[in-house]
């Protein structure tokens, strides 16, 4: 007669308890493969959710306009009229001009040797820049209407770190005068090039530091339905005399490309983890074959007492399935813990799908069942006489 599921599970558990170390090592092989699969899936999904939230917050309708190098490889600049002309394009909703001041540097004191800038540059910016970039301040305030005429600065995230400034109120020596730090920015996801910048308001840059109004970049927000149309007319609008020296970029494309690259890498990692799971399944099969050889006397006795071949096969198949399932459960828990640790360390939201953890356990149980087919068939073919007389 066929074994009931509860009886088969009880026999399988008793069989595995007979060799706990072998059972643990075989289950551990399965667990490592499953943990890798779950962790990669969890980290991937958490990163995807974070990136999608970032794109939703920052939008995909921002364009960056910048000058290219001329034929001789020299740096060029956009005309002082570029920002105003680009703002006249119908679908453009906002423009912000940034102009680096190459012969100007910022230091903590006047006594720092010239040229030791620590990778920090000085740039004049429009008061609308923070709104256009949808950036955030870590400390302090952005430029006020009243403060635009005075030598005040806002530091990019990297500039503040390089200069060792953590709070507003610090003075910086710029050119031949002091300027007061009024704010420090958080990292700018769509304008990372401004992170090392010491940003001056446009009016103060012109009045105190000789800024000529030309631009090294212009940031635009446009109607999302008209992005391609705007891109087509930007070069002639920004620099009618030299449109070939105008470059247009959509920073959100870089974030989407990063997501695509991460997806490709994660698929590779999941494939490697699946190979590890396959190796674990082979280990389960090998363990069960050895168990069938060591337990020939037990098999013979059970056959002599009336157990059918189907009963023996069911017992061994249940043992291999239970071994793999417990390894899968352990691996799934480890994968969840690894995902939780990684997302917390990277300040990401935890977004591991529950179905992935459950599917991993089910998959490993199926792998264990398939791996146990041959050992179960082999054990069921033992004749009672030869099994009882085996040494």
Secondary structure as UniProt FT lines:
FT   HELIX           5..17
FT   TURN            18..19
FT   HELIX           20..58
FT   STRAND          62..67
FT   TURN            71..72
FT   TURN            80..81
FT   HELIX           82..87
FT   TURN            90..91
FT   STRAND          92..100
FT   TURN            102..103
FT   STRAND          106..107
FT   TURN            110..111
FT   TURN            114..115
FT   TURN            118..119
FT   STRAND          121..125
FT   TURN            127..128
FT   HELIX           129..133
FT   STRAND          137..140
FT   TURN            145..146
FT   HELIX           147..149
FT   STRAND          152..155
FT   HELIX           157..163
FT   TURN            168..169
FT   STRAND          171..174
FT   TURN            175..176
FT   STRAND          177..185
FT   TURN            189..190
FT   HELIX           192..194
FT   TURN            195..196
FT   STRAND          197..201
FT   HELIX           202..209
FT   STRAND          217..222
FT   HELIX           224..226
FT   HELIX           227..238
FT   TURN            240..241
FT   HELIX           243..245
FT   STRAND          246..249
FT   HELIX           252..294
FT   HELIX           296..304
FT   TURN            305..306
FT   HELIX           309..345
FT   TURN            346..347
FT   HELIX           354..380
FT   HELIX           384..389
//
